[in-house]
Amino acid sequence: MARVILRQVTKTFHGQTVVKGLNLLIPDGSFTVLVGPSGCGKSTTLRMIAGLESVTDGDILIGDQPVNHLPPGKRDVAMVFQNYALYPTMNVYDNIAFGLRNRGYSKNDCRTMVEEIADVVGLKPYLKRKPSELSGGQRQRVALARAMVKKPQVFLMDEPLSNLDAKLRNQMRVELTSLHKRLGTTFIYVTHDQVEGMTMGDQIVVMSEGAIMQVAPPMELYREPANLFVAQFIGSPAMNVVPADGRAEYLWGFRPEMAVLLPGSVSAVPAETAWSLDGIIMSREILGSDALYHVETTRGRVVVKAETERMAEIGEAVLVSVPLAHIHVFDRATGKRLGRLEGRTQNHSLAGGVV
């Protein structure tokens, strides 16, 4: 096990900077997820840690040892890709043992190590099968076992579940999380799927345009986003953002499940405790016990999550009410989150950015 440190790590391709001076500490034994939209630099960052991409500027340390000058094979890391890259003519046993043989391990040592790791990932009954005879999840386990058998200090995973169907992807998330707890090894995982990141990681690194937006545990990102980008990227559905009351320089944000949907005949909730918006339901998504209502208001369209015990209808006039304690305030110019409206009226002065 080892921690990984990035110090002012920069990557430039053909004069364009795609990773911009990253400073990041990945704790020893953590499950750290790099998440962000396509092109944000997360995979490039992972490949620089692995040694598959050179670093234009800055330093990468693994276990407090600088590794910029080391080739991939000398960094004591193992990488699992989106493409499993299994040898189709070899059975599962030989796919897992291939790297061990190249390192000079004896036949008996290889057998012991392969069988041990196959037991960990549930592949013992399939060691004689070819990749073509396995399901997608089983092939993913072979790729994991091939990486794990080397017993590296750090596991690097680049969107390893994206080729699986939704049900199998959910199953593999649980298996990977359990595997991490069992091994206690440092995992660095890249995904564009924020739900995947939130359910698996104990530390999430949100990236955008080559820069780090925020580093925090999952629920801290959700409850205390550092800026508008994080607020609207993390969470499904995303945070609602609308213009603030009477102050053009501020935006207010609230999560769909923090709003209450009331019949249009209800009087506005007292301003000391909540903020209310009149609206019309434009569409709805029924999820089972809950539904998502898309409501057109005077401040723009918002999404409200409500129980389906009393179904609101499309075209119905409603009141969207949000407790002040659950309204976030953002600076419109910078996108920075300034705090909450907790315990204040909607007319409260926000001069100077003090909330």
N, C-alpha and C positions, 0 to 999 in steps of 0.2 A: 504494500500500500504506500501511497505517496500523495502529497499535495502538489498542485500545479499552480505556478505563478506566471502571469503575463505582465510584463512591464513595458508600457508604451509600445506595444506591438503594432506594427504598421505593415500593410501589404499594398503594393502598387503594381498594377498591370498596365503596360503601355501608357504610362503617364497618368493613369487614373487611380486614385487611392480608394480601394474597396474596403479596407479595414483601417480604422483611424485611431491610432494611439491607444489601444486597449490596455487598461489596467484592471486585473482581475485575480482574485485569490479563489482557487477551487480547493476546499478543505480535504484533507486526507480522509478517505472513506465515504465521501459525500456522493450523492446522486445529483449531479449538476446538469441542468438542461439549458441548452442554448436555443432560444425560440425567437422567431421573427418571420416576417414575410419573405418571399422569394427575393434573392438578391441583396439581403441585408448583411451578408458577410459571415454568417454562422458556420457554413460548411468550410469556407476558406480558413476560418480560425481553427476549426478542428483539424484540418489538413496540415496547418502549420505546426500544431502541437504534435501531430504524428510524424512530421518530417517529410510529408509528401509535397509540401509547398515551402519554398524558402521564405524567410522573414526579411522584408525590405529594411526594417528598422526595429529596434527594441530587443527585448530578451524574453526567452521562455525557459523556465526552470521546472524540472520534474524531480521531486524529492530534494529540492534545494540545489540541484545540480544544473548548471546551464547546459542546454542541449541544442542550441542553434547550430552548432558545428557538427552534430552527430547525425548519421544517416538513420532512417527509420528502424533498422534492425538493431541498433545500439541504444535505443531510447527506452527499452523495456515497457513498451506499450503494445496493445493488440487492438486492431480495428475491425469493426463489423460494418459492411456497407449495405446500401439499399439493395444492390445486386448481390446475391449470396455468393456468386463466383465459386461454386462447387465444381469439382472435377467429375464430369458425367460418367466416365468409364470406371471410376473407383467406387467401391462401396462406402458406407458411412464410416466404418472402422478406418479405412485407408485415407479417407478425406481428413479425418481428425488427426491421424498419426503422421500425415505427410510432413508437417513442419518439424515434428520431433525427430524423425529419421534424418532430415537434412541437418539437424543440429548434432547428430551423432549419438543419439540415445540408443541403447541396446534393444533388442527385440523384446526381451522380458520387461524392461522398464517402460517401453512404449505400450505394451499390453496392459500393464498395471495402471498407467496414467490415463489411457484412453477409456478403460472400463470404469475407472473412478469418476471421470468427468461425464461419461455417458449415463451413469447412474444419477448424477446430480441433475441433468437436464432431461431425464426420462427417455433416453435413446437406447438403452441396453437391448431391448427386443428387436431393434432395427439395424444393428451393426453390420449385417450382411446384405442389406438392401442398397440398391443404387438410388441416387437422387431422384430419378424419374419415377421411382416406386413410392415416393414419400409425398405427403401433403405439404402445402405451403408452410404451415406452422412447423412441421418436422424438419423441413429443409432449413428454416430459420434457426432451429435448435442446433442443427449440425454446424452452421456458420458460427453460432455462439460457442459451441463446444470446441471448435477448432481454435478459436481465440483464447478461450479459457484454459485449455490444456497447457498453454505456455506459462500460466500463472504470472501474468504481467503485473506491474505496479498500477497501471491505469488501463481501463477499457474505454475505447473511443467508438461511438456508434453514430453513424450518419443515416438518419431516417430509415432504420432497419425494418420497420413495420409497414412502410407505405405501400408495399406490393400485396399486402394481405387484405382480405375482405373485412368488413366492419366487425363482424362477430369474432373472427379469429384475432383481429387486431386488439380488441378489448381483452381477450383471453391472454394474449402475449404480454400486454401491459402488466397484468397481475403477476404473470410468471417472472417477468424481468425484475419487477419490484421485489418479489420474494427472493429471487436469485441474488440480488444485490445485498439484501439483509443477511443472507446465508454466507456470502463470500466476504462481505465487509471491505471490498475493494473499491477504489475510486472509479466512479462511472461518469463519463462526460457524454451527453446524449444530445444530438441535434434533431430538431423537428420544426416544421412550420405550423404544426397543429398545437394551438395553445391548450386545448383540452388534454391532449396527450401529455404535454409538459406539466400541467397543473396536477394531473393524477399520479405522475410518476416521480417527479423531482422533489428533493428537499431544499434545493436552491435553484431558483430560476433566474436566468440572465436574458433579459429582453433586449433585442438588438433592432436597430433601424438604420439603414444607410451607412453601414460600417461602424456604427458607434453603439455603445451600451447606454440604454435608456434607464434601466434600473436593475439592481441585483437584490433579490429578497426571497424569503420563503413564499410558497404559493398564496396563502391567505393574506399575507401582508401586501402583496401585489394587488390582490383583489380589493382589499379594504382601504389601502392607503397608496394608490397609484401616484408615482412621482410627477406625472405629466399627462396631457391629453392622449398622447400616443399609447401609453401603457393602459390608461383607463378604457380606451376603445378597442385595444387589441386583446386584453385579458378579460375573459368572461364571455359566456354565450347564453343569451344575446348580449351584445356590447352595451356599455353604459350609454344612457341617453344624455345628450349634451344640447342645451338650449341657451338663448341669450338671457342674461341676468335681468332682474327687474330694475329698469331705470338707469343701469350703469353699463354703457356700451363697451367698456374695457374688460368686462368680466363675462365668463360663461359659467353656467351652473350644470352640474352633472348628477345623475342619480341612476342607480341600478333598477332594472325592470321589476324585480321582486320587492324592492323597497317602496314602490308606489302602490296606492290603493285605488281601485276602480269603483266609483260610486255612480248611482243613477243620476242623470242630469237634473232631476228635480230636487236633489239634495242641495241645501245651502252651502256656501263656501265654508270650509273649516277655518276656525280662528287663526289669524295670521301669526299669533304668538307661538303656535305649535306646528303649523304645516303651511305648505304653499300649494295652491290649487290652480288647475288649468281646465278650462272648458274644452271639450273635444267631441269628435264624431268617430266612431269605430269604422275603419276603412276595410280591415281584413282581420282574420284570426287564424291561428295555428293551434289545433287541438293536440296536446301531447299525452293525453290520458287523464291523470288527476289534475293537471294544470293546462292552461291555454295561454298563448301569447296573443295579445291584442295590439294591433297597429292602429294608433289613434292620431288623427289629424287635429292639431291644436293651433291656437293663435301663435304659438312659438315654434311651430314646425311639427313634424311627425315624431312620435315617441312610441316605445314599446312597453307594455305593461304585462307582467305575469300575474295571473290570477287563477284561483281554483275553479274547476268546472262545475262545482255544485250548483251554482246559479250562472247559467250561460248568458253572457251579453251577446246581442245580435249585431250583425253588420248594419251600419246606418244608424245605430242607436246613439243618442246624445248622452254623454257621460261626463263625469268630473274626475280628473286625475289628481289625486292628492298625495303629496310627498312630505313626510315629517322633516322638519328643518334639520334634525340630527343626521339625516341621511343624504343631505345635499352637499356636494363637493363644489368648491369654488376654484376656477381656473383663470389665470391671466390670459386674455385673448391673444396678446401679442407674442408671448413666449411659450404658451402652452403649459407653464408650470402650475402645479396644484398648490393653492395657497392655504387650504384648510377646509373646514366645514362651517355651515351656518348654524350649528347646534346652539339652541337656546336664544336665538336672535330672530327678530322680525324680518320680513322680506324687505323692508325699507331701511334696514340697518346700514349705516355708512361703512363702506369698504375702503375708504380713503387710505392711501399708503400701502395697500395690500395687506392690511392687518384684518384678520377675520376673527 
